[in-house]
Amino acid sequence: MSSLGNVLWFILGGALMGLGWWLVGLIAFVSIVGIPWGKACFVIGQFAFLPFGKEAVNREDLSGRPDIGTGALGLLGNIVWFVLAGVWLAIGHMLSAAACFVTIIGIPFAIQHFKLALIALAPIGKTIVDKNLAAAVRGEQAQDALSKLRDRS
């Protein structure tokens, strides 16, 4: 089912938004200073091309250890990103989502655009993984939270 969704998504606007992500990534790479943002743009651009069956997760949650993009520098990077490019990509995804919601068949596509809009606001520190791996990460986090609650009792 996700393959059919990805094909329809790509044809009906996903290609355009993926190219938008890559364009911003190219601009970031040209500036040299923006290379970390450019790398994130290309990773999320691939996700924007074919989003069904994948999810964005925090790299720290996935690896179990912090890195430069998940700490204070990542937060600062996300603030700079939001001001310079994130808000514009998010607006593009929100407008695309509104257009998709007009038809019943477009609702799943609109939901994907909403997810991409949220990622567009703060992409530094995130990575794209298969839905099953994302579910396993969430399950592990829930198990850790449950253990901490039980330890307090």
C-alpha positions as CSV (number, residue, x, y, z in Angstrom):
1,M,0.0,0.0,0.0
2,S,2.8,2.4,0.8
3,S,4.3,1.8,-2.7
4,L,1.0,2.9,-4.4
5,G,0.8,5.9,-2.0
6,N,4.4,6.9,-2.9
7,V,3.8,6.7,-6.6
8,L,0.6,8.8,-6.4
9,W,2.3,11.2,-4.0
10,F,5.3,11.7,-6.3
11,I,3.1,12.4,-9.3
12,L,0.6,14.6,-7.5
13,G,3.0,17.1,-5.9
14,G,5.6,15.2,-3.9
15,A,8.2,15.8,-6.6
16,L,7.6,19.5,-6.5
17,M,8.1,19.7,-2.7
18,G,11.1,17.3,-2.8
19,L,12.7,19.6,-5.4
20,G,11.9,22.6,-3.1
21,W,13.9,20.9,-0.3
22,W,16.8,20.1,-2.6
23,L,16.8,23.7,-4.0
24,V,17.1,25.0,-0.4
25,G,19.8,22.4,0.2
26,L,21.8,23.6,-2.8
27,I,21.5,27.2,-1.7
28,A,22.7,26.2,1.8
29,F,25.7,24.3,0.3
30,V,26.7,27.2,-1.8
31,S,27.0,29.4,1.3
32,I,29.5,27.0,2.8
33,V,28.3,28.0,6.3
34,G,25.0,26.3,5.5
35,I,26.4,22.8,4.8
36,P,24.8,21.2,7.9
37,W,21.5,22.6,6.9
38,G,22.0,21.5,3.3
39,K,22.7,18.0,4.4
40,A,19.4,17.9,6.4
41,C,17.6,19.3,3.3
42,F,18.8,16.5,1.1
43,V,17.9,13.8,3.6
44,I,14.4,15.3,4.2
45,G,14.1,16.0,0.4
46,Q,14.4,12.3,-0.2
47,F,11.7,11.8,2.4
48,A,9.5,14.4,0.7
49,F,9.8,12.5,-2.6
50,L,8.6,9.2,-1.1
51,P,7.2,9.6,2.5
52,F,4.9,6.7,2.9
53,G,6.4,3.9,5.0
54,K,9.0,6.2,6.6
55,E,9.1,8.5,9.6
56,A,11.4,11.2,11.0
57,V,12.9,10.4,14.4
58,N,15.3,12.2,16.7
59,R,18.8,10.9,16.2
60,E,19.4,10.8,19.9
61,D,16.4,8.6,20.5
62,L,17.6,6.3,17.7
63,S,21.3,6.0,18.7
64,G,20.8,6.4,22.4
65,R,23.5,9.1,22.7
66,P,23.5,12.8,22.0
67,D,25.4,14.3,19.0
68,I,26.2,17.8,17.8
69,G,22.8,18.1,16.1
70,T,20.7,17.0,19.1
71,G,22.3,19.3,21.7
72,A,22.5,23.0,22.1
73,L,24.2,23.6,18.8
74,G,21.3,21.7,17.1
75,L,18.8,24.0,18.9
76,L,20.7,27.1,17.7
77,G,20.9,25.6,14.2
78,N,17.1,25.0,14.2
79,I,16.4,28.6,15.3
80,V,18.5,29.9,12.4
81,W,16.9,27.4,10.0
82,F,13.4,28.4,11.1
83,V,14.0,32.1,10.4
84,L,15.8,31.6,7.1
85,A,14.1,28.7,5.4
86,G,12.0,26.5,7.7
87,V,9.0,28.7,7.8
88,W,8.9,29.0,4.0
89,L,9.1,25.3,3.5
90,A,6.4,24.7,6.2
91,I,4.1,27.3,4.5
92,G,4.6,25.4,1.2
93,H,3.6,22.1,2.8
94,M,0.6,23.7,4.6
95,L,-0.6,25.2,1.3
96,S,-0.2,21.8,-0.4
97,A,-2.0,20.1,2.5
98,A,-4.9,22.5,2.1
99,A,-5.1,21.7,-1.6
100,C,-5.1,18.0,-0.9
101,F,-7.8,18.2,1.8
102,V,-10.3,19.5,-0.9
103,T,-10.7,15.9,-2.1
104,I,-11.4,12.9,0.0
105,I,-8.7,10.9,-1.8
106,G,-6.2,13.6,-1.0
107,I,-6.6,13.4,2.8
108,P,-3.7,10.9,3.3
109,F,-1.5,13.2,1.2
110,A,-2.5,16.2,3.3
111,I,-1.5,14.4,6.5
112,Q,1.9,13.7,5.0
113,H,2.3,17.4,4.1
114,F,1.4,18.3,7.8
115,K,4.2,15.9,9.0
116,L,6.6,17.4,6.5
117,A,5.6,20.9,7.6
118,L,6.5,20.0,11.2
119,I,9.8,18.6,10.1
120,A,10.5,21.8,8.1
121,L,10.3,23.9,11.2
122,A,13.2,22.1,13.0
123,P,15.0,19.4,10.9
124,I,18.4,19.5,12.6
125,G,18.9,16.4,14.8
126,K,16.4,14.3,12.9
127,T,16.8,11.3,10.6
128,I,14.5,9.4,8.4
129,V,13.9,5.7,9.2
130,D,11.4,2.9,8.3
131,K,8.1,3.1,10.2
132,N,8.8,-0.2,11.9
133,L,12.1,1.1,13.3
134,A,10.4,4.3,14.4
135,A,7.8,2.2,16.2
136,A,10.5,0.2,17.9
137,V,12.2,3.4,19.1
138,R,8.9,4.8,20.5
139,G,8.3,1.4,22.2
140,E,11.8,1.5,23.8
141,Q,11.1,5.1,25.0
142,A,7.8,4.0,26.5
143,Q,9.4,1.1,28.2
144,D,12.1,3.4,29.7
145,A,9.4,5.9,30.9
146,L,7.5,3.0,32.4
147,S,10.6,1.8,34.2
148,K,11.3,5.2,35.6
149,L,7.7,5.5,36.9
150,R,7.8,2.2,38.6
151,D,11.2,3.0,40.2
152,R,9.7,6.1,41.8
153,S,6.9,4.1,43.4
